[in-house]
Amino acid sequence: MLRALFLLIVCTFLSGCFTALMWSHSSVDEYTYRNVEIDGFFVNDVRSKLIVTSYDNAYSFSISESFADTLMLSREIQFTPEFANFIINEENEIKGSITLTYKFAHNDDRSPEQTKALRAQLASLGFKASRDKMTYTRDTSLHGRKHLLPEGIQLQRLDKKLTIRVRQPASIPMEVIGDVTEKVLLTPVTLLIDSIVTPVLFMQDLTRH
């Protein structure tokens, strides 16, 4: 009786381990990754959109007024961006997060009053300060869609492309990875850029996944 009970426990344990291994393996196989080269960041402050371009594709994200103001501030000071956890699905919906960091230099040319004003501005925009108030960071979640750029559109592109790692369903064939076009036709982005868009300037990217 004890032997039968022991065998039942062992079988149950092994069955659970096998099931866990199956789920672990399938979860890996469900997705694949691709490095997407980004050649432009633009803010449409009229429509509260962040538009990210990659060759003939664009990714549009609805953003808050404070984040739009933050991105516009990048034309005055240099943020270091960090991109994480970007994923796109079959419906061309994309989400991820961006962390912007600004570091004050000890040999800063600003006057004490200017430094104090900038720190106050960053705090008002949602940045968190380090203990010594030399580093300010802001984390922002992004949700948006992928589009096709109109042919012949003239935009100011980055001199040096940034690379963002994007996760997508593995069901998409390898030859169209990064272009989720099988189930949904991409929407032209014309309506998003029918007003003035301002280029966003970043210092460098730190991509994690």
C-alpha positions in Angstrom: 0.0 0.0 0.0 2.8 2.4 1.0 4.7 1.5 -2.2 1.7 2.2 -4.4 1.2 5.5 -2.6 4.8 6.4 -3.1 4.6 5.6 -6.9 1.5 7.7 -7.2 3.3 10.7 -5.6 6.3 10.3 -7.8 4.2 10.0 -11.0 2.2 13.1 -10.0 5.5 15.0 -9.4 7.0 14.0 -12.7 3.8 14.8 -14.5 3.8 18.3 -13.0 7.5 18.9 -14.0 6.8 17.7 -17.5 3.8 20.0 -17.9 5.9 22.9 -16.6 8.6 22.1 -19.1 6.1 22.0 -21.9 4.7 25.4 -21.0 8.1 26.9 -20.6 9.2 25.6 -24.0 6.0 26.8 -25.8 6.2 30.3 -24.2 9.7 30.7 -25.8 8.5 29.5 -29.2 5.5 31.8 -29.2 7.7 34.9 -29.8 10.7 36.0 -31.8 12.8 39.1 -31.6 14.1 41.5 -34.2 16.3 44.6 -33.9 14.4 47.5 -35.4 16.5 50.4 -36.6 14.9 53.8 -35.7 15.9 56.8 -37.8 13.6 59.5 -36.4 11.6 60.7 -33.4 9.0 63.4 -33.9 6.4 65.1 -31.7 3.1 66.3 -33.0 2.0 68.5 -30.2 -1.2 69.4 -31.9 -2.4 65.8 -31.8 -0.3 64.7 -28.7 1.5 62.1 -30.7 5.0 60.7 -30.6 5.9 59.4 -34.1 8.9 57.0 -34.4 10.1 56.3 -37.9 12.0 53.3 -39.3 12.7 53.6 -43.0 9.2 53.4 -44.6 7.4 52.5 -41.4 6.2 54.7 -38.5 5.0 53.9 -35.0 2.6 56.4 -33.5 2.1 56.7 -29.7 -0.5 58.8 -27.9 1.4 60.8 -25.2 0.5 63.1 -22.4 1.1 66.8 -22.5 3.9 66.6 -19.9 5.7 63.9 -21.9 5.3 66.0 -25.1 6.9 68.9 -23.2 9.6 66.5 -22.0 10.4 65.5 -25.6 10.4 69.1 -26.7 12.9 69.9 -24.0 15.3 67.4 -25.7 16.1 70.2 -28.1 17.6 72.2 -25.3 19.2 69.5 -23.1 20.4 66.0 -24.0 18.5 63.0 -22.6 19.8 59.5 -22.6 16.9 57.1 -23.6 16.6 53.5 -22.6 14.0 51.4 -24.4 12.6 48.2 -22.9 9.9 45.5 -23.4 8.7 46.5 -26.8 6.2 44.0 -28.3 4.0 44.2 -31.4 1.1 41.9 -32.2 -0.8 40.8 -35.3 -3.0 43.8 -35.2 0.0 46.2 -35.4 -0.5 47.3 -31.8 2.8 48.0 -30.1 3.7 48.7 -26.5 6.8 49.2 -24.5 8.5 51.7 -22.2 11.1 54.4 -22.4 13.3 55.8 -19.6 14.8 59.2 -20.1 17.8 60.2 -18.0 19.5 63.6 -17.6 22.7 64.0 -15.7 24.0 67.3 -14.5 27.8 67.8 -14.9 29.9 69.1 -12.1 31.5 71.5 -14.4 28.2 72.8 -15.7 28.2 76.3 -17.3 24.8 77.1 -15.8 24.5 79.6 -13.0 23.2 78.2 -9.7 19.8 79.9 -10.4 19.6 78.3 -13.9 20.5 74.8 -12.4 17.8 75.3 -9.8 15.3 76.3 -12.4 16.1 73.3 -14.6 15.8 70.9 -11.6 12.4 72.4 -10.8 11.3 72.0 -14.4 12.4 68.4 -14.6 10.6 67.6 -11.3 7.4 69.3 -12.7 7.6 67.0 -15.7 7.6 63.9 -13.6 11.4 63.2 -13.3 12.7 61.6 -10.2 15.9 62.9 -8.7 18.8 60.9 -7.3 19.8 61.6 -3.7 22.5 64.0 -4.8 20.1 65.6 -7.3 22.7 65.1 -10.1 20.6 62.5 -12.1 17.0 62.8 -13.1 15.0 59.9 -14.6 11.5 59.5 -16.0 9.8 56.2 -16.9 7.0 56.3 -19.5 4.8 53.5 -20.9 4.0 53.7 -24.5 1.1 52.2 -26.4 0.5 52.8 -30.1 0.2 51.4 -33.6 2.4 50.7 -36.6 1.8 52.5 -39.9 3.2 53.0 -43.4 4.8 56.3 -44.2 3.6 58.1 -47.3 5.9 58.0 -50.2 8.1 61.0 -50.8 7.6 62.4 -47.3 10.5 64.6 -46.2 11.5 64.3 -42.5 14.6 65.2 -40.6 16.2 61.8 -39.9 18.7 60.9 -37.2 22.4 61.0 -38.2 22.9 57.8 -36.3 20.2 55.2 -36.1 19.1 53.8 -32.8 18.3 50.1 -32.4 15.3 48.9 -30.4 14.7 45.2 -29.8 11.0 44.3 -30.5 9.3 41.1 -29.7 6.6 39.7 -32.0 4.6 36.5 -32.5 6.7 33.7 -34.0 3.8 32.9 -36.3 4.9 35.7 -38.6 7.2 34.3 -41.3 10.8 35.2 -41.0 10.9 37.1 -44.3 8.4 39.6 -42.9 9.7 39.9 -39.4 9.3 43.5 -38.3 6.5 44.1 -40.8 3.4 42.6 -39.3 1.4 42.7 -42.5 -0.2 39.3 -42.9 -3.5 39.9 -41.1 -3.9 43.7 -41.1 -3.1 46.3 -43.7 -1.0 49.1 -42.2 -2.7 52.4 -41.9 -1.1 55.4 -43.7 0.3 57.9 -41.2 -0.6 61.0 -43.2 -3.1 62.2 -40.8 -0.6 62.2 -38.0 1.9 64.5 -39.8 -0.5 66.9 -41.5 0.6 69.5 -39.0 4.1 70.6 -37.9 6.1 67.8 -36.3 9.2 68.6 -34.3 12.3 66.3 -34.4 13.4 64.9 -31.0 17.1 64.7 -30.3 18.6 62.0 -28.1 22.1 61.6 -26.9 22.3 57.8 -27.2 20.3 54.7 -26.6 20.6 52.0 -24.0 18.3 49.1 -25.2 17.4 46.4 -22.8 15.0 43.5 -23.2 
